[in-house]
Amino acid sequence: MDDLVRELSPQARVLDLGAGGGSFNYSSTAGQVVAVDLSFPAQPQPCLGRLIADSGALPLASASFDVVVCNHTLEHFESLNEAVGEINRVMRPGAFLWAAVPDGFSFDDRLYRWVFRGGGHVNQFSLRSFIQALEDGTQLQARRCKKLHTGFIYLKPPPPERLQHYPRRARPLGWIPPRLLEAFVRVLHYAVRRLDGWFQRSWSLYGWGVVFERVEAQEGLQPSSISQLEWIPPDINVCFSCGAGHPAASLIPRLDRFLLWKVYRCSCGKRNFFFADQ
């Protein structure tokens, strides 16, 4: 996602769909960002404009955006087909879409759905079904893919003002002493990555980030083959507190030791176990 927005010109336009407070650091791009969501937090990032609108009926001109970002949002859209059609409509030919979604059949997503009684995830994807959902009836073609790993950040101690909105099954997260809960998430985080390495499993997998290009062809597009996608190296190291992903190579110069383990300090201030690329 960052690579798509970093080199844009000041004339380029970026649509952050399902933006919340911002799906990325808007100051990292010279392009003009338009944020769309059903509501916004009290202090969202400054941008060209914010629109309160439904993803299935965007009040935006056709062929007006160079990049569209759907970062962990499409699994929440009840009118998925309409939203995908609108995304295709507002993208210029040659524009790119970054779309990140959870693997709906992974340990991580099953745990999230159980704790939060669905948690707003109304769409359940495999990688193949996700690519098909975006390519069917559109001019979108999948180009690149990146595996995304979980930090289990949804299990961290919740702010008191949010706890009242949690389903009953998730409310014990607010009753457990924060340091004890953080220790549990750290151990879970460590365990699933070790198990993945030892047994060649995917318990730490969150899902995928896929880059789609809007092509000019109107007919005759062939479905993308997963084997032919360009695979971006994954970030195994994901902070258990803020969810930031880090390439292993970028962490090596600042590694520290905690007893027998290598650790690193994330920019959010939390120390995490370090994992070499698998």
PLY file of the C-alpha trace (Angstrom):
ply
format ascii 1.0
element vertex 278
property float x
property float y
property float z
element edge 277
property int vertex1
property int vertex2
end_header
0.00 0.00 0.00
2.72 2.48 0.97
4.56 1.85 -2.30
1.45 2.75 -4.31
0.98 6.17 -2.70
4.57 7.20 -1.99
5.59 8.24 -5.52
2.38 9.95 -6.62
2.40 13.44 -8.10
0.53 16.34 -6.45
-2.11 16.04 -9.19
-2.87 12.40 -8.40
-5.92 11.50 -6.34
-6.25 8.74 -3.75
-9.54 7.33 -2.45
-9.38 5.89 1.06
-12.58 3.83 1.20
-13.66 2.86 4.70
-11.07 5.28 5.99
-11.89 5.71 9.66
-9.08 7.88 10.99
-6.98 7.05 7.93
-5.81 3.75 6.45
-2.26 5.07 6.02
-0.22 8.15 6.88
-1.62 10.75 4.50
1.52 12.88 4.82
3.46 10.06 3.11
1.94 10.92 -0.28
2.01 14.05 -2.40
-1.32 12.99 -3.90
-4.69 14.42 -2.88
-6.55 12.09 -0.51
-10.32 11.81 -0.33
-11.58 9.78 2.65
-14.97 8.04 2.60
-16.72 6.29 5.48
-20.05 6.12 7.26
-18.56 8.09 10.17
-15.23 9.54 11.24
-13.42 9.79 14.58
-13.14 13.13 16.34
-9.63 13.80 15.01
-9.14 12.23 11.57
-6.07 13.00 9.48
-6.15 16.19 7.38
-6.90 15.47 3.72
-8.43 17.02 0.60
-11.93 16.03 1.68
-14.01 13.65 3.78
-17.33 12.26 2.60
-19.94 10.37 4.58
-21.27 7.94 2.00
-22.15 4.30 1.41
-19.54 2.27 -0.48
-22.22 1.01 -2.86
-23.19 4.51 -4.05
-20.18 6.82 -4.10
-20.91 10.50 -4.89
-17.71 10.69 -6.95
-17.01 11.20 -10.63
-16.17 8.22 -12.82
-12.49 7.64 -13.71
-11.31 10.22 -11.17
-8.83 8.33 -8.95
-5.31 7.01 -9.50
-5.21 4.83 -6.37
-7.98 3.31 -4.25
-7.24 1.91 -0.80
-9.55 -0.64 0.87
-7.52 -1.61 3.90
-9.37 -4.24 5.99
-12.77 -2.96 4.88
-14.26 -5.19 2.16
-15.03 -7.96 4.65
-17.40 -5.45 6.32
-19.33 -4.29 3.22
-22.82 -5.77 3.13
-23.34 -4.67 -0.48
-20.05 -6.08 -1.74
-20.95 -6.36 -5.43
-22.20 -2.78 -5.54
-19.08 -1.54 -3.73
-16.77 -3.37 -6.13
-18.67 -1.89 -9.07
-18.26 1.60 -7.65
-14.55 1.06 -7.04
-14.14 -0.04 -10.66
-16.14 2.98 -11.86
-14.15 5.67 -10.03
-10.73 4.27 -11.01
-8.97 5.61 -14.07
-7.56 3.11 -16.59
-4.12 2.20 -15.29
-5.10 3.04 -11.69
-4.32 0.67 -8.83
-6.36 -0.73 -5.97
-4.85 -1.99 -2.70
-7.30 -4.32 -0.98
-6.46 -6.16 2.24
-8.83 -8.76 3.69
-8.66 -11.58 6.25
-8.51 -15.22 5.30
-12.00 -16.16 6.41
-10.91 -19.74 7.13
-7.79 -18.96 9.18
-7.26 -19.52 12.89
-6.98 -15.76 13.37
-10.28 -14.85 11.70
-12.15 -17.72 13.34
-10.88 -16.57 16.74
-11.85 -12.96 16.00
-15.35 -13.94 14.85
-15.86 -16.14 17.92
-14.70 -13.53 20.47
-16.61 -10.65 18.86
-19.61 -12.65 17.59
-18.76 -11.92 13.99
-17.19 -8.53 14.64
-18.83 -7.04 11.56
-17.19 -9.52 9.17
-20.08 -10.25 6.82
-17.95 -11.53 3.92
-15.76 -14.62 4.20
-12.99 -14.98 1.63
-10.41 -17.44 0.42
-7.73 -15.87 -1.76
-9.28 -17.34 -4.89
-12.83 -16.25 -4.03
-11.60 -12.77 -3.10
-9.84 -12.21 -6.40
-12.86 -13.59 -8.25
-15.22 -11.27 -6.34
-13.24 -8.22 -7.47
-12.56 -9.30 -11.04
-16.02 -10.57 -12.02
-17.79 -7.97 -14.13
-15.05 -5.35 -13.73
-11.86 -4.25 -15.48
-9.81 -5.09 -12.37
-6.93 -7.54 -12.70
-4.92 -8.90 -9.77
-1.20 -8.17 -10.19
0.59 -8.60 -6.86
-0.16 -10.29 -3.55
1.31 -10.16 -0.06
0.57 -12.49 2.83
-0.38 -10.56 5.95
0.31 -11.89 9.43
-1.66 -11.20 12.59
-0.63 -9.36 15.73
-3.82 -10.41 17.58
-4.28 -6.72 18.40
-8.03 -7.19 18.84
-7.23 -9.07 22.08
-5.28 -6.22 23.68
-6.74 -4.30 26.67
-9.62 -2.16 25.34
-10.12 1.51 26.25
-12.93 1.80 28.84
-15.10 3.90 26.51
-15.07 1.12 23.89
-15.71 -1.77 26.26
-19.43 -0.93 26.56
-19.81 -1.57 22.82
-18.15 -5.01 22.98
-20.37 -8.11 22.75
-20.74 -9.97 26.05
-18.27 -12.66 25.06
-15.52 -10.05 24.50
-16.07 -8.02 27.68
-13.71 -10.12 29.85
-10.91 -8.45 27.87
-11.68 -5.35 29.95
-11.70 -7.23 33.25
-8.31 -8.94 32.94
-5.43 -6.86 34.39
-3.84 -5.10 31.37
-0.31 -6.38 32.02
-1.55 -9.95 32.34
-3.58 -9.66 29.12
-0.61 -8.16 27.29
1.56 -11.05 28.49
-1.01 -13.54 27.20
-1.16 -11.88 23.76
2.65 -11.85 23.59
2.79 -15.57 24.36
0.04 -16.37 21.83
1.82 -14.24 19.25
5.10 -16.08 19.91
3.52 -19.54 19.98
1.69 -19.40 16.64
4.80 -18.18 14.84
6.94 -20.91 16.34
4.32 -23.51 15.44
4.18 -22.17 11.90
7.94 -22.53 11.57
8.13 -26.00 13.12
5.12 -27.59 11.43
4.79 -25.50 8.25
1.38 -24.25 9.30
-0.35 -20.88 8.76
-1.80 -20.15 12.20
-0.23 -16.68 12.20
-1.77 -15.78 8.84
-4.21 -12.86 8.90
-5.00 -12.72 5.21
-3.74 -11.01 2.09
-3.10 -7.65 0.55
-3.72 -7.72 -3.20
-2.84 -5.04 -5.75
-5.30 -4.81 -8.65
-4.88 -2.74 -11.80
-7.78 -1.31 -13.76
-7.13 -2.18 -17.39
-8.74 -0.63 -20.43
-10.11 -3.83 -21.96
-13.87 -4.14 -21.78
-14.27 -7.77 -22.86
-12.28 -10.97 -22.96
-10.43 -10.56 -19.66
-9.23 -13.84 -18.24
-9.42 -14.55 -14.49
-6.08 -14.06 -12.76
-4.16 -17.18 -11.83
-2.86 -17.19 -8.26
0.32 -18.94 -9.41
1.07 -16.10 -11.83
0.78 -13.29 -9.28
3.88 -11.42 -8.20
4.33 -12.33 -4.53
5.59 -9.55 -2.26
7.73 -10.82 0.65
5.60 -10.94 3.83
6.34 -9.14 7.10
6.50 -11.89 9.72
7.14 -9.39 12.51
3.85 -7.72 13.43
3.51 -5.71 16.64
1.05 -7.30 19.07
0.00 -3.83 20.30
-0.38 -1.59 17.24
-0.37 -4.11 14.38
2.52 -2.50 12.47
4.38 -4.91 10.20
8.17 -4.81 9.91
10.48 -6.51 7.39
12.94 -8.64 9.35
15.95 -7.01 7.69
14.90 -3.56 8.92
14.86 -4.76 12.54
18.25 -6.47 12.69
20.26 -3.27 13.42
18.12 -2.54 16.50
17.63 -5.97 18.04
18.01 -6.48 21.77
18.01 -9.49 24.08
15.45 -10.64 26.62
16.75 -13.77 28.36
17.06 -16.33 25.51
15.07 -14.38 22.92
15.80 -11.66 20.42
13.38 -8.75 20.74
12.76 -5.41 19.05
10.96 -2.27 20.13
8.20 -1.12 17.81
7.71 2.58 17.08
4.66 2.42 19.37
7.01 1.62 22.25
6.12 -2.05 22.83
8.75 -4.78 22.85
8.06 -7.76 20.57
9.74 -11.09 19.97
11.79 -11.07 16.77
11.31 -13.70 14.05
13.60 -14.26 11.11
11.89 -14.68 7.73
10.46 -18.17 7.34
0 1
1 2
2 3
3 4
4 5
5 6
6 7
7 8
8 9
9 10
10 11
11 12
12 13
13 14
14 15
15 16
16 17
17 18
18 19
19 20
20 21
21 22
22 23
23 24
24 25
25 26
26 27
27 28
28 29
29 30
30 31
31 32
32 33
33 34
34 35
35 36
36 37
37 38
38 39
39 40
40 41
41 42
42 43
43 44
44 45
45 46
46 47
47 48
48 49
49 50
50 51
51 52
52 53
53 54
54 55
55 56
56 57
57 58
58 59
59 60
60 61
61 62
62 63
63 64
64 65
65 66
66 67
67 68
68 69
69 70
70 71
71 72
72 73
73 74
74 75
75 76
76 77
77 78
78 79
79 80
80 81
81 82
82 83
83 84
84 85
85 86
86 87
87 88
88 89
89 90
90 91
91 92
92 93
93 94
94 95
95 96
96 97
97 98
98 99
99 100
100 101
101 102
102 103
103 104
104 105
105 106
106 107
107 108
108 109
109 110
110 111
111 112
112 113
113 114
114 115
115 116
116 117
117 118
118 119
119 120
120 121
121 122
122 123
123 124
124 125
125 126
126 127
127 128
128 129
129 130
130 131
131 132
132 133
133 134
134 135
135 136
136 137
137 138
138 139
139 140
140 141
141 142
142 143
143 144
144 145
145 146
146 147
147 148
148 149
149 150
150 151
151 152
152 153
153 154
154 155
155 156
156 157
157 158
158 159
159 160
160 161
161 162
162 163
163 164
164 165
165 166
166 167
167 168
168 169
169 170
170 171
171 172
172 173
173 174
174 175
175 176
176 177
177 178
178 179
179 180
180 181
181 182
182 183
183 184
184 185
185 186
186 187
187 188
188 189
189 190
190 191
191 192
192 193
193 194
194 195
195 196
196 197
197 198
198 199
199 200
200 201
201 202
202 203
203 204
204 205
205 206
206 207
207 208
208 209
209 210
210 211
211 212
212 213
213 214
214 215
215 216
216 217
217 218
218 219
219 220
220 221
221 222
222 223
223 224
224 225
225 226
226 227
227 228
228 229
229 230
230 231
231 232
232 233
233 234
234 235
235 236
236 237
237 238
238 239
239 240
240 241
241 242
242 243
243 244
244 245
245 246
246 247
247 248
248 249
249 250
250 251
251 252
252 253
253 254
254 255
255 256
256 257
257 258
258 259
259 260
260 261
261 262
262 263
263 264
264 265
265 266
266 267
267 268
268 269
269 270
270 271
271 272
272 273
273 274
274 275
275 276
276 277
